Amino acid sequence: SRRVVSMQKTDQLPDKALARRSFEAAAAGYDRAAVLQREVGQRLFERLDLMKLQPSRVLDLGAGTGQCIPGLFERYRKTEVVALDIALPMLGRARKRGRWLRRPRCVCGDAEKLPFSDNSFDLVFSNLMLQWCVDLQATFVELQRVLRPGGLLLFSSFGPDTLRELRDSWQSVDAFSHVNAFVDMHDVGDALVSAGFSDAVMDVERLTVTYPDVWKLMRELKQIGAHNVTAGRTRGLTGKAQMQRLLESYERYRRDGVLPASYEIVNGHAWAVSSEISIPVGGIK
């Protein structure tokens, strides 16, 4: 079947080692800047509330600092919650989200090679993490494997129109990749079906965050670890002349005294059918 990873140019794919270091460095200040992530997480919970599900074990995939863990505990009072993230310092903060009698089980690992046994979870909840995967279809195959038959995958991710103003402005400066690139909703849906999920439902929301200037936007992206981690990024320092051209180019988007930053939120859910297509791996039980 067609692999979603082929829909992106090689230089637009995430550099996973750089992404890990970026999120490790961002752990301390992440919660102060992650306003959009909280909002999208709350909207994802509203979708979850419509699902008739009483899971015994939940995976918070890409848990970060654990912003969504209290909401999972609140909804499923007798459920074990496992938080997985690629950045260990993020998990150190996620670990503190629960009370001493009930804390998440934290696992540092890669979503594309999950350290869990087959049929381990009834629900995988993932808020704005899947966009950092290099091979999205391989990730969905892993999620199909660790979900029990009838288990639910519910997620949000970024679509290709995310930060389009910043991307377009950089294109007037040079030919390097300066902004992370994300997969189209239809290709995400194709990857779900190819991985063996059933009844996949996809939709898109569009949100706009405003900033007084470009510097504020770029500082915030760095503060949450979401600045450019593409393989095609420039390895050198950006000069003053280049930055000035960027600032001038972005100014054409200014309205009512502020600059917009667009976010395309891809939402999806699908149901696990069987683990027959899975690749056995060792892991925790």
N, C-alpha and C positions, 0 to 999 in steps of 0.2 A: 504494500500500500504506500501511497505518497507520504513522505515524511515532512512534517511541518518545518523542521529545521531548515529544509531546502528553500523555504519561502524568504529567508533572510540571507543577505550577503554575509560572507565570512567575517568581514570587518565590522559588521553590525552586531554580531553575537556577543554576549557578555563574556568577559574574562573572569572566570569563576574565582580564581585565586585573588584577583584584585577586588572583586566584589566582597569576598570574605573579609579581607583586610579593611575594606571601607566600612563595613557594618561593625566590625570589631571596634574600630576607632570611634564610631558614632554612638556607641551604646550609652555613654554617660549623658549625652545631651539629646538623645533621640526623642524622648517623651515631650520635651518642651516645644519641639518643632513639628511633631507629627500630627498636626491638626487635621489634615486631609485624611490621613490613615485612620484616625479615630472616627471621622464622619462616615467613611466608606465601610468601616467595620460595623458601625451601628446599623447602617442600611442592610448589610449582609445578615445581621441578626434578625431584622424584620422579615427577611426572606426565610430564615430558618424557622421562625415562629409559625410559619404557614405549613411546615412539614410535620406530619404525624410520625414522630420518631421518638423512641425511648432507648437511646444507646447505652450500652454498658461500658463502652470504652471509646473515647474520642481522641483523635489526633489533631492538634493545632499545628498545622504545617506551615513552617516559616513564622513561628510565634513571635520572633523579635523579643522585645522587652515584656511581652505577655499582656498587651493591652486588652486582648479579647478573652483572656482566661477568666476574669471575674464573671463575665457574661455567660460563659459556658458553665461555670460552677452554679450560677444562679438558676439557669434553665434545667440543669441535670444534676440534682442534688446528691444522687447516689452513684454518679458516674466517675470512672477514673479518667482523668485528663492527662494526656501525654503531650508535652510541648517539644517540638523539634525545630532547631535552627542551626544554620551553618556557622554562626558566630557565637563562640562560647561566652564572651562578655554580655551579650544580649540575654542569654539564658540565665546568667547570674541574677539579672534583674527580674526575669520572668519567674524565677523560683520563689520570689518573695510575694507574689500576687495573692496567694491563698493564705488561710489561717494555718496555725501550726498543726492542727489536726487534719487539715486537708490542703495539701499543696500539689501543684502539678508535678508529674514526673518529667524531668528535663533530660533530653537526649540531644547531643551535638552530632549532627549528621547531614548528609547530602540528600535532598529530595529525589535526585535521580538514581540514588542507590540506597534505598531505605534500609536501615538496620533493624527490621522487624520481620517476624515470621509471617507466613501466609495467613490470611483470614484473621488478622489481629484486631481490626477496628470495625465499629458499626457506623462511624461518621468521621469523615475527614473534612475539617473546616480550615480554609486557607484564605487569608485576607492580604491581598496585594503582595504576593510572593512569587507566584508562578512565572512572572515576567523575567525573573532572574535566572531561569533554567536555560541551559544551552540547548537541550534536546527535549522539547515539550512532550513529544509523543512518548519517548522513553519514560518520562516522568509519569505520564498517565498510565502506562503499562505497570509501573511500580505501584501506583495507587490502586489500580484494579487488583493487583496481587494481594495487597495488605488489607483490603476491605473484604468483609464477609459478604457472601451473596445476599443481595438486598440492601447492602450498605449504601450510604449516601456520600457523594462528593459535592461539596458546596464551596464555591470560590469566587473571588474577585481578582482581577488582574488589570494591567494597563493595556490599552489599545494603541494603534499607530498614530492617532492624532494627539496623543499626550505630548505636551510641551512643543506643539508645532510652531508656535511663535519663536521660541528660542532656537529650534532647529533651522527654521527658515532664515533667521537672522544670521546664524553662523555660516550658512551656505553662501552668504554674500561676502564672507571674510576669506575662507579657504575651502579646500576640498576634503579636509579631514572629518572624521566622525566625532562630533562634540557632544551629541545628545544620544542617550540610550534609545534603541529602536525596539518596538514591540510588535507582537504578532496580531494580525487581524482576527476579529471575532469568528469569522467563518472558518478560518484555518484552525482555530482552537477547537471549534465544534467538530471538524473533520478528524482532528487528532483524538478526541474523546471516543468517537465511533470506531476509529481504527484500533484503539486500545481495548475495545470490547465493552465499553459502557453502553447502557441502554437509556432510552428516553431522555436524551440530552436536551436541555433547554438553555438557550443563550439570549442575552440581550445587552444593550449598551446604554449607559447613562453618560451625560456630559456635564462636567462641573468646571467652573472657572474660579481661580483664586487670583486676587489682585495684589499688586506690589507697588510701592512708591518708585522703585527703580530696579534695574536688572541685578545690581549687586545683592540686594535683599533676597531675590529669588535664588541666585546661585549659592549664597551662604546657607540658605535653608536646605537646598538639595544636598549640600555637603554635610550639614548637621545631621541629616537622617541617613546618610550613607548612600544617597541615590544620585550622586553626581556621575559623570560619564565613566563607565567601566567597560566600554566596547573595545574589542580587539583592535579596531582601526583608529583609536584615539591618537592624537599627536603625543609624542614622548618628550617633546621639548616644552619650555616655558612659553606662555602666550605673551607677546610683546605689547607695549602700550599702544602702538598704532593699530594692532589687530583688535584690542579691546575697545578702542575708540570707535572703530568701524562697527563692531558688534552693538555698542550702545546706540549709535546713530541709526543703525538698521532697525533695532527693536523699537525705537521711538515712534515709528510709523503706526504702531498698534495702540499708542496711548489714547485713552478716552476718559473724559471726566477727571483728569489729573492722575490716573493710575494706569499701570501696565498689566494686561491680563496674561495669565498662564493657563492654557486649556488642558484639561485632563479627560481622556476617554476611558471610562471605567467599563471593562468587560465583565459581566456577571454570568455565572453558569452553574448548573447543577446536573448531575447524572447519577445513575444507579449502577452499582456493581452487579454483575450477573453470575460470574463464575471465575474461579482462579485457575481454570484449566490452561489458560494461555500464559501463565506466569512462569518466571524463571526463579527457581528456588535459591534463596540466599539465607545465610545464617543471621541470627539476630536475637533480640530479647524476646521473651514470650510474655 
